[in-house]
Amino acid sequence: MIIKCPECGHQISDKAPTCPSCGVEVAGKITRCSHCGEIFFKEDSVCPHCHHAAEENIKEVEQRQPVATVIEEPRREAVSEKREEPSRRKVVVPPVARIPDDRDPNEEQEKRKKKKKANKTTLIISIVVALLICGVCFYMYKQAQDQRELEEYKIAMKSEEPLILQQYIDTFRESAPKEHLDSIQARMEAIKANDDDWENALKSNTKDAMKDYLNNHPNSPHRATALNKIDSIDWAQTSSLKTEEAFKAYMTEHPDGNHYAEAEDAIRKLKVNEVMDSERSTVASVLHNFFVSINSRDAATLVSSVADGMTLLDKQNASDADVLEMMNKQYKDGITGITWRLPGSYDIRKREIGNERYEYTTNFTARKDVESGDGPQTKRYRVTAKINPDGKISYLKMSEISDEPKKATEETQTTDKPKSSSTEKPAEKKPAEKKPSTE
């Protein structure tokens, strides 16, 4: 049955457990006034509409108090001739007066209003608390989503993979800030442009193309590959030149190059096989000083030009005294001067005998002009000399050449004649086949 809620007047079913509008309990808690038909709570003693006492309350009072009852007793009458059945008379007990309800209807109505108000307040507070909880949960969820989006954005901006960037856009297309989406899109375009430039550089495969690519994309993920390409191109060119200058230029430009060790080894091999101009000058200077000191009989210069324990002519481990004896034997009685004349250039071979320490070997022809009382004499010698890494003569052997015609015009005088009373004293060489002249 559809009734009005006694609390808020909302149309509800009398079977509803609570009023959906105000939340007051309904089923089993209401009754209908027998006088006016108004629906009100059973706990009320009178109908709030007509103030008629509730029927159930009256019944409850009657059950608590004795009511008037009718007791039939036998009625005694005078004995008559004919005995009759005694009749019963009714004794009426007056009903107990009803106990009046001393509760004020206005007070009851005020209590219901307060109760209704308290129920509404509780409901409102519950709704507010629920909304607050929902708001806090939503805020925390939103914060977590924003934090996740920010972290994914940072990862994507550092990545060079277009798939990672596209995944970010697909995931946060609706929730990410516009500036983040724009930045990711711009980065994707930059990566595509980078890839296109790299493909062009690879097709060109030149040093200039690789350098241009690195200048335009200094932070490219292909940087290491481009540098290796440049290194390979420079090394190919250096290897084709095979000069010390080319290898040194490669090492200067590529201090961390893949072929740096190979360049060092190539230079070392070149130094072993190729005699530099500076080395030629050193060898020529050492030989010049040695023979000039014989011309001038300069013992100090002569000794300083040779190494300790040298091989001199046919004597091994020659001492300084042996060297001076060799010089003095060239000045025999009657010889007034000696002049050794050396060639202008030398055929020099080079050999490594230590870590970048080299020994130089040369073979040359020298002329010895001797002045004496019998007149000038000229002899020619084939000379083999070795110069150690310290710039000292470590080996010297001379053999006289007797059959070869004298060609003074092909030789140059490498030393000045010493000032003497008559002529210069050329240094005398001991030939391999013949001992140097001691005359």
C-alpha positions in Angstrom: 0.0 0.0 0.0 1.3 3.5 -0.8 1.2 5.8 2.2 2.7 9.1 3.2 5.8 9.1 5.2 4.8 10.4 8.7 8.2 12.1 8.9 8.6 13.9 5.5 5.2 13.3 3.7 7.0 11.5 0.8 4.9 8.8 -1.0 6.3 5.4 0.0 5.3 1.8 0.4 4.2 0.7 3.9 6.4 -2.3 3.4 9.6 -0.2 2.8 12.2 -0.6 5.5 13.1 3.1 5.4 11.9 6.2 3.7 14.1 6.8 0.7 13.7 10.6 1.2 14.5 11.1 4.9 15.8 7.7 5.9 13.4 7.1 8.8 12.4 3.5 9.5 8.9 2.6 8.2 8.1 -1.1 8.2 6.7 -2.2 11.6 7.1 1.3 13.0 3.8 3.0 11.8 0.0 2.6 12.4 -3.2 4.2 11.1 -5.5 6.3 13.3 -8.8 4.6 13.7 -10.5 7.9 14.0 -9.2 10.0 11.1 -7.2 7.5 9.1 -3.8 9.4 9.5 -0.6 7.4 9.4 1.7 8.1 12.4 4.4 6.3 14.4 3.4 3.7 16.8 5.6 5.2 19.5 3.3 8.3 19.5 0.4 8.0 22.1 -2.0 10.2 20.1 -2.7 10.9 16.5 -0.8 14.1 15.5 -3.7 15.0 13.3 -6.8 14.6 15.4 -5.2 13.9 18.8 -7.2 10.8 19.2 -5.6 8.2 21.4 -4.0 5.4 19.5 -6.1 2.2 19.6 -3.2 0.0 20.4 -2.2 2.2 23.3 -5.8 1.9 24.7 -5.6 -1.8 24.3 -2.3 -1.8 26.1 -3.9 0.2 29.1 -6.9 -2.1 29.2 -4.6 -5.1 29.4 -2.7 -3.5 32.3 -6.0 -2.5 34.2 -9.0 -4.8 35.1 -12.1 -4.0 33.1 -15.7 -4.3 34.1 -16.9 -7.9 33.9 -20.3 -9.4 34.2 -20.7 -12.2 36.8 -23.9 -14.2 36.7 -25.1 -15.3 40.1 -28.2 -17.4 41.0 -31.1 -15.3 41.9 -32.9 -16.4 45.0 -36.7 -16.1 45.0 -39.4 -17.0 47.5 -40.2 -20.7 47.6 -43.3 -21.3 45.8 -45.4 -24.2 45.7 -43.7 -25.2 42.5 -39.9 -25.3 42.7 -38.4 -23.4 39.8 -34.8 -23.3 38.5 -33.1 -20.5 40.0 -32.4 -17.7 37.6 -29.1 -15.8 37.3 -28.7 -12.1 37.5 -26.0 -10.0 36.0 -23.6 -8.0 38.1 -22.0 -5.1 36.2 -18.6 -4.0 37.3 -18.0 -0.5 36.1 -15.0 -0.1 33.8 -11.8 1.3 35.1 -11.3 4.8 34.0 -8.7 5.2 31.2 -5.4 6.5 32.2 -4.9 9.8 30.4 -1.8 10.3 28.4 0.1 13.2 30.0 2.4 13.7 26.9 2.2 16.9 25.1 1.5 16.4 21.3 3.4 19.6 20.5 6.4 18.3 22.4 6.2 15.0 20.5 6.1 16.8 17.2 9.0 19.0 18.2 11.0 15.8 19.1 10.2 14.3 15.7 11.3 17.5 14.0 14.6 17.5 16.0 15.0 13.8 15.1 14.3 14.5 11.5 16.8 17.4 11.5 19.4 15.2 13.2 18.9 12.6 10.6 19.3 15.1 7.8 22.4 16.5 9.4 23.9 13.1 9.8 23.1 12.3 6.1 24.6 15.6 4.9 27.8 15.0 7.0 28.0 11.5 5.6 27.6 12.8 2.0 30.3 15.5 2.6 32.7 13.0 4.1 32.1 10.6 1.2 32.7 13.4 -1.3 35.9 14.4 0.6 37.2 10.9 0.5 36.3 10.6 -3.2 38.0 14.0 -3.8 41.2 12.9 -2.0 41.3 9.6 -3.8 40.8 11.3 -7.1 43.5 13.9 -6.3 46.0 11.2 -5.4 45.1 9.2 -8.5 45.6 12.3 -10.6 48.9 13.1 -8.9 50.1 9.6 -9.6 49.0 9.8 -13.2 50.7 13.2 -13.7 53.9 11.9 -12.0 53.9 8.8 -14.3 53.4 11.0 -17.4 56.3 13.3 -16.3 58.6 10.4 -15.9 57.7 8.9 -19.2 58.1 12.3 -20.8 61.7 12.6 -19.5 62.5 9.1 -20.7 61.1 9.7 -24.1 62.9 13.0 -24.5 66.3 11.3 -23.8 65.5 8.4 -26.2 66.6 8.2 -29.8 64.1 5.5 -30.6 61.0 6.7 -32.5 59.0 3.7 -31.2 59.4 4.9 -27.6 58.4 8.5 -28.6 55.3 7.2 -30.4 54.4 5.0 -27.5 54.4 8.1 -25.2 52.0 9.9 -27.6 49.7 6.9 -27.9 49.5 6.5 -24.0 49.2 10.1 -23.0 47.5 11.7 -26.0 44.5 12.8 -23.9 46.1 13.5 -20.6 49.6 15.0 -21.3 50.1 18.7 -21.4 50.1 20.2 -24.9 53.7 21.4 -24.6 54.9 17.9 -23.8 53.2 16.4 -26.8 54.6 19.2 -29.0 58.1 18.6 -27.7 57.8 14.8 -28.4 56.5 15.5 -31.9 59.4 17.9 -32.6 61.9 15.4 -31.3 60.5 12.7 -33.6 60.9 15.0 -36.6 64.5 15.9 -35.5 65.4 12.2 -35.3 63.9 11.5 -38.7 65.9 14.4 -40.2 69.0 13.1 -38.4 68.5 9.6 -39.9 68.1 11.1 -43.4 71.3 13.1 -43.1 73.1 10.0 -41.8 72.0 7.9 -44.8 73.2 10.6 -47.1 76.6 10.7 -45.3 77.0 6.9 -45.6 76.2 7.0 -49.3 78.8 9.7 -49.9 81.4 7.9 -47.7 83.8 10.8 -47.7 85.6 12.6 -44.9 84.0 15.9 -45.7 80.5 14.4 -45.6 81.1 12.8 -42.3 82.5 16.0 -40.8 79.5 18.0 -42.1 77.2 15.4 -40.5 79.0 15.7 -37.1 78.9 19.5 -37.3 75.1 19.5 -37.9 74.4 16.7 -35.4 77.1 16.9 -32.7 75.0 14.7 -30.3 73.9 12.2 -32.8 73.8 8.5 -31.7 75.9 7.8 -34.9 78.7 10.0 -33.7 81.0 7.2 -32.8 80.4 5.4 -36.1 81.1 8.7 -38.1 84.4 9.2 -36.2 85.4 5.6 -37.0 84.6 6.3 -40.7 86.8 9.4 -40.7 89.6 7.4 -38.9 89.4 4.7 -41.6 89.4 7.1 -44.5 92.5 9.0 -43.1 94.3 5.8 -42.4 93.7 4.5 -45.9 95.2 7.7 -47.3 98.2 7.6 -44.9 98.9 4.0 -45.7 99.0 4.8 -49.4 101.6 7.6 -48.9 103.8 5.5 -46.6 105.9 8.5 -45.4 106.9 9.5 -41.9 105.2 12.8 -42.3 101.9 11.2 -43.3 102.0 8.8 -40.3 102.8 11.6 -37.9 100.0 13.7 -39.3 97.6 10.8 -38.8 98.8 10.4 -35.2 98.4 14.1 -34.5 94.8 14.2 -35.9 93.8 10.9 -34.3 95.5 10.6 -30.9 92.9 7.9 -30.0 92.7 6.5 -33.5 92.2 2.8 -34.2 95.4 2.7 -36.2 97.6 4.8 -33.8 99.8 1.8 -32.8 100.2 0.8 -36.5 101.3 4.3 -37.3 103.9 4.2 -34.6 105.2 0.8 -35.9 105.3 2.1 -39.4 107.3 5.1 -38.4 109.7 2.9 -36.5 110.2 0.7 -39.6 110.7 3.7 -41.7 113.4 5.0 -39.3 115.1 1.6 -39.5 115.1 1.5 -43.3 115.2 5.2 -44.2 118.1 7.5 -43.2 116.9 11.0 -42.4 118.9 14.0 -43.6 119.7 14.8 -40.0 121.2 11.3 -39.6 123.3 11.7 -42.7 124.6 15.0 -41.3 125.6 13.3 -38.1 127.4 10.5 -39.8 129.3 12.9 -42.1 130.2 15.2 -39.2 131.6 12.3 -37.1 133.8 11.0 -40.0 134.9 14.5 -40.8 136.1 15.2 -37.3 137.9 11.9 -37.1 140.0 12.4 -40.3 140.5 16.1 -39.8 142.0 15.4 -36.4 144.5 13.1 -38.1 145.3 15.8 -40.6 146.0 18.2 -37.7 147.4 15.6 -35.3 144.7 16.7 -32.8 144.8 13.9 -30.3 141.9 15.1 -28.1 139.4 15.4 -31.1 140.6 12.1 -32.5 139.9 10.2 -29.2 136.5 11.9 -28.7 135.4 10.7 -32.1 135.7 7.0 -31.3 133.7 4.7 -29.0 135.3 2.7 -26.2 136.4 -0.7 -27.2 136.0 0.0 -30.9 137.3 -2.2 -33.7 140.1 -0.3 -35.3 141.6 -1.7 -38.5 142.4 -5.3 -37.5 142.4 -4.7 -33.7 139.3 -5.3 -31.6 138.6 -3.5 -28.4 141.0 -0.8 -29.3 141.9 1.6 -26.6 142.5 5.4 -26.9 146.3 4.6 -27.0 145.7 2.3 -29.9 143.9 5.1 -31.8 146.7 7.6 -31.1 149.3 5.0 -32.2 147.4 4.5 -35.5 147.6 8.3 -36.1 151.3 8.6 -35.2 152.3 5.7 -37.5 151.0 7.7 -40.4 153.6 10.4 -39.8 156.9 8.6 -40.6 160.3 10.3 -41.1 160.2 12.6 -44.0 156.4 13.1 -44.1 155.6 16.7 -43.7 151.9 16.7 -44.1 148.9 14.4 -44.6 145.5 15.4 -46.0 142.5 13.0 -46.0 139.9 13.9 -48.6 136.4 12.4 -48.1 133.4 12.1 -50.5 130.6 14.6 -50.5 127.9 12.0 -49.8 127.7 8.6 -48.2 125.9 5.4 -48.8 124.4 4.8 -45.4 122.6 1.8 -44.0 120.7 1.8 -40.8 120.0 -0.9 -38.1 118.0 -0.8 -34.9 120.0 -2.1 -32.0 117.7 -1.0 -29.2 114.5 0.9 -28.5 114.7 3.6 -31.2 118.5 3.4 -31.1 120.2 2.9 -34.4 123.6 2.0 -35.8 124.8 3.4 -39.1 127.1 1.7 -41.5 128.7 3.3 -44.5 131.2 2.3 -47.2 133.0 5.1 -49.1 136.3 5.8 -50.9 138.7 8.3 -49.4 141.9 9.8 -50.8 145.1 10.4 -48.9 147.5 13.0 -50.0 151.0 12.8 -48.5 153.7 15.4 -48.7 157.3 14.4 -48.1 160.9 15.1 -49.2 160.5 12.6 -52.0 157.5 14.6 -53.4 153.7 14.4 -53.0 152.1 11.0 -53.1 148.4 10.1 -53.4 146.7 6.9 -52.3 143.1 5.8 -52.3 141.4 3.7 -49.7 138.1 1.8 -49.4 136.7 2.7 -46.0 134.0 0.8 -43.9 132.9 2.6 -40.8 130.1 2.1 -38.2 128.7 4.9 -36.1 126.9 3.9 -32.9 123.7 5.6 -31.5 125.9 7.9 -29.4 127.5 9.4 -32.5 130.9 7.6 -32.0 132.9 5.5 -34.5 132.6 1.9 -33.2 134.2 0.2 -36.2 136.7 1.4 -38.8 138.5 -0.6 -41.5 140.5 0.7 -44.5 142.0 -1.1 -47.5 144.2 0.5 -50.1 143.0 0.6 -53.7 146.0 0.3 -56.0 144.5 -0.5 -59.4 141.8 2.1 -59.5 142.7 5.3 -61.4 142.9 8.4 -59.5 140.0 10.8 -60.1 140.7 13.9 -57.9 138.0 15.9 -59.7 135.3 13.5 -58.4 136.2 14.1 -54.8 135.8 17.1 -52.5 138.1 18.2 -49.8 136.0 17.9 -46.5 138.6 19.3 -44.2 140.9 22.2 -44.0 144.6 21.6 -44.3 146.4 22.1 -41.0 148.9 24.9 -40.9 152.3 23.3 -41.0 155.8 24.2 -42.1 155.2 22.6 -45.5 152.0 20.7 -46.5 148.8 19.1 -45.0 148.9 15.7 -43.5 146.1 13.5 -44.9 144.9 10.8 -42.6 146.1 7.4 -43.6 143.7 4.5 -43.9 144.5 0.9 -43.4 143.1 -1.2 -46.3 141.3 -4.5 -45.7 143.6 -6.3 -48.1 146.7 -4.4 -47.1 147.6 -2.8 -43.9 147.6 1.0 -44.2 150.9 2.5 -45.1 153.2 3.5 -42.3 155.6 5.2 -44.5 
